[in-house]
Amino acid sequence: MRMTRRALFAGAILLASCAVLAAPKTTKKPGMLPRYGMLVFSDLCIHADSGEFGGQRITLQRFAEVDTILYEYTAGGLSWPVVASDVTIDPRGQQLYFTVRPPDEDERTISGKLADGGRTLVLDGGYCGDEAVPMRLPLVTDFGRKAGVCRACPVPKPQKEKEEDKPLLDSGSTTTAGL
């Protein structure tokens, strides 16, 4: 009888140990999108002169079956949310891309990656009309906060002339070709 109780006790400990080891890990590494849940990245702000919204908001919903994105942007006023298609998130949870087709606009693909330990979504190009400057959307943690005032776009840098556009000779110079 003693042996049976010990065997049952040992079996119960072994079973409990296996259950703990097989349980899914819920800890999230910094800089990674969690596998389940909802995240909002937004740079929405209010223009001081007009009182209208500016910026964009990306709401990522991660479910076991599928990932979905609601994309909102401003074009004078805040747009209706556009449900994205072809949502793809890399297995490491650090990059994503998705396709949207806003009303009366062409379809476009938006891609981005996490920065600042997962606290910012950096979208490829297009900030203030400059394709070389990425857009940075901070992670929203306080949903009750008021939108801040929009910052003015930086003054564009002057374009450097291309080498092929420069004249080979100044108008006052002479050539010795053929002498």
C-alpha positions as CSV (number, residue, x, y, z in Angstrom):
1,M,0.0,0.0,0.0
2,R,2.9,2.3,0.8
3,M,4.4,1.7,-2.6
4,T,1.1,2.5,-4.4
5,R,0.7,5.9,-2.6
6,R,4.3,6.8,-3.4
7,A,3.8,5.8,-7.0
8,L,0.6,7.9,-7.3
9,F,2.3,10.8,-5.6
10,A,5.4,10.6,-7.9
11,G,3.0,10.3,-10.9
12,A,1.1,13.4,-9.9
13,I,4.3,15.4,-9.5
14,L,5.5,14.2,-12.9
15,L,2.2,15.2,-14.5
16,A,2.2,18.6,-12.9
17,S,5.8,19.2,-14.0
18,C,4.9,18.3,-17.6
19,A,1.9,20.7,-17.6
20,V,4.1,23.5,-16.3
21,L,6.7,22.9,-19.0
22,A,4.1,22.6,-21.8
23,A,2.2,25.8,-20.8
24,P,2.6,28.7,-23.3
25,K,5.0,31.4,-22.4
26,T,3.2,34.7,-22.0
27,T,6.3,36.8,-21.3
28,K,6.9,39.4,-24.1
29,K,10.4,40.3,-25.1
30,P,11.0,44.0,-25.4
31,G,10.7,45.4,-28.9
32,M,8.3,42.6,-30.1
33,L,4.6,42.6,-30.8
34,P,2.8,40.3,-28.4
35,R,1.2,37.3,-30.1
36,Y,-2.3,38.1,-28.8
37,G,-4.0,41.4,-27.9
38,M,-4.6,44.9,-29.2
39,L,-2.1,47.7,-29.8
40,V,-2.7,51.3,-31.0
41,F,0.1,53.4,-32.6
42,S,-0.9,57.0,-33.2
43,D,0.6,60.4,-34.0
44,L,-2.8,62.1,-34.1
45,C,-2.6,65.8,-33.2
46,I,-4.7,69.0,-33.6
47,H,-3.6,71.8,-35.9
48,A,-3.5,75.0,-33.8
49,D,-4.7,77.3,-36.6
50,S,-7.6,75.2,-37.9
51,G,-8.5,72.9,-35.0
52,E,-8.6,69.9,-37.3
53,F,-6.9,66.6,-36.7
54,G,-3.6,65.7,-38.3
55,G,-1.6,62.4,-38.4
56,Q,-2.6,58.8,-38.5
57,R,-3.6,55.9,-36.2
58,I,-3.0,52.2,-36.7
59,T,-4.9,49.7,-34.5
60,L,-3.5,46.2,-34.6
61,Q,-5.6,43.4,-33.3
62,R,-3.9,40.0,-32.9
63,F,-6.0,36.9,-32.6
64,A,-5.2,33.2,-32.7
65,E,-6.7,32.9,-36.2
66,V,-5.7,36.2,-37.8
67,D,-4.1,39.6,-37.4
68,T,-6.2,42.6,-38.4
69,I,-5.4,46.3,-38.8
70,L,-7.7,49.3,-38.8
71,Y,-5.9,52.3,-40.5
72,E,-7.1,55.9,-40.0
73,Y,-5.5,59.0,-41.5
74,T,-6.4,62.6,-41.8
75,A,-7.3,64.5,-45.0
76,G,-8.8,67.6,-43.5
77,G,-10.7,65.7,-41.0
78,L,-10.2,62.2,-39.5
79,S,-11.1,59.5,-42.0
80,W,-13.3,56.5,-41.5
81,P,-11.2,53.5,-40.4
82,V,-10.0,51.4,-43.4
83,V,-9.7,47.7,-42.8
84,A,-6.3,46.5,-44.1
85,S,-5.8,43.4,-46.2
86,D,-2.8,41.2,-46.6
87,V,-1.6,41.9,-43.0
88,T,1.8,40.3,-42.5
89,I,3.8,40.3,-39.3
90,D,7.2,38.7,-39.3
91,P,7.6,35.7,-36.9
92,R,9.9,37.7,-34.6
93,G,7.2,40.3,-34.2
94,Q,9.4,43.3,-35.1
95,Q,8.2,44.2,-38.6
96,L,4.8,44.4,-40.4
97,Y,3.2,45.4,-43.6
98,F,-0.3,45.7,-44.8
99,T,-2.4,46.9,-47.8
100,V,-5.1,49.6,-47.6
101,R,-7.4,51.1,-50.2
102,P,-8.8,54.4,-48.9
103,P,-12.0,55.6,-50.6
104,D,-11.3,57.4,-53.9
105,E,-7.6,56.6,-53.7
106,D,-5.2,53.9,-55.1
107,E,-4.3,50.8,-53.2
108,R,-1.1,51.2,-51.3
109,T,1.1,49.0,-49.1
110,I,2.4,50.4,-45.8
111,S,5.3,48.8,-44.0
112,G,7.0,49.5,-40.7
113,K,9.1,48.2,-37.9
114,L,9.2,48.6,-34.2
115,A,11.7,50.9,-32.5
116,D,12.4,52.2,-29.0
117,G,11.9,48.8,-27.4
118,G,8.4,48.4,-29.0
119,R,7.2,51.8,-28.0
120,T,7.2,53.3,-31.5
121,L,6.1,52.0,-34.9
122,V,8.3,53.5,-37.6
123,L,6.6,53.6,-41.0
124,D,8.7,53.8,-44.2
125,G,8.9,57.3,-45.7
126,G,6.4,60.0,-46.4
127,Y,6.6,62.3,-43.3
128,C,5.7,65.9,-44.3
129,G,5.8,64.9,-48.0
130,D,9.4,63.8,-47.9
131,E,9.8,60.1,-48.8
132,A,13.2,60.0,-47.2
133,V,11.9,60.8,-43.7
134,P,10.0,58.0,-41.9
135,M,6.9,58.5,-39.9
136,R,7.1,57.7,-36.2
137,L,3.9,56.6,-34.4
138,P,4.2,56.2,-30.6
139,L,2.4,53.4,-28.8
140,V,-0.8,54.7,-27.1
141,T,-0.8,53.8,-23.4
142,D,-3.2,56.5,-22.1
143,F,-6.4,56.3,-24.1
144,G,-7.9,59.2,-22.0
145,R,-5.3,61.8,-23.0
146,K,-6.1,64.7,-25.2
147,A,-4.4,65.0,-28.5
148,G,-1.4,67.4,-28.5
149,V,-0.7,70.2,-30.9
150,C,0.7,69.3,-34.3
151,R,4.3,70.3,-34.9
152,A,5.1,72.2,-38.1
153,C,7.0,70.3,-40.8
154,P,10.7,71.0,-41.0
155,V,11.9,73.3,-43.7
156,P,12.9,71.2,-46.7
157,K,16.6,71.0,-47.4
158,P,17.7,72.5,-50.7
159,Q,18.2,69.9,-53.4
160,K,21.8,69.5,-54.6
161,E,22.4,69.7,-58.3
162,K,23.2,66.4,-60.0
163,E,26.6,66.1,-61.6
164,E,25.1,65.5,-65.0
165,D,23.1,68.8,-64.8
166,K,26.2,70.9,-64.2
167,P,27.8,72.5,-67.4
168,L,31.1,71.1,-68.4
169,L,32.6,74.6,-69.1
170,D,31.8,78.0,-67.8
171,S,30.6,80.5,-70.3
172,G,33.8,82.6,-69.9
173,S,36.2,79.7,-70.3
174,T,38.0,78.8,-73.5
175,T,39.0,75.5,-74.9
176,T,42.2,74.5,-76.5
177,A,40.8,71.6,-78.4
178,G,42.1,71.3,-81.9
179,L,45.2,73.5,-81.3
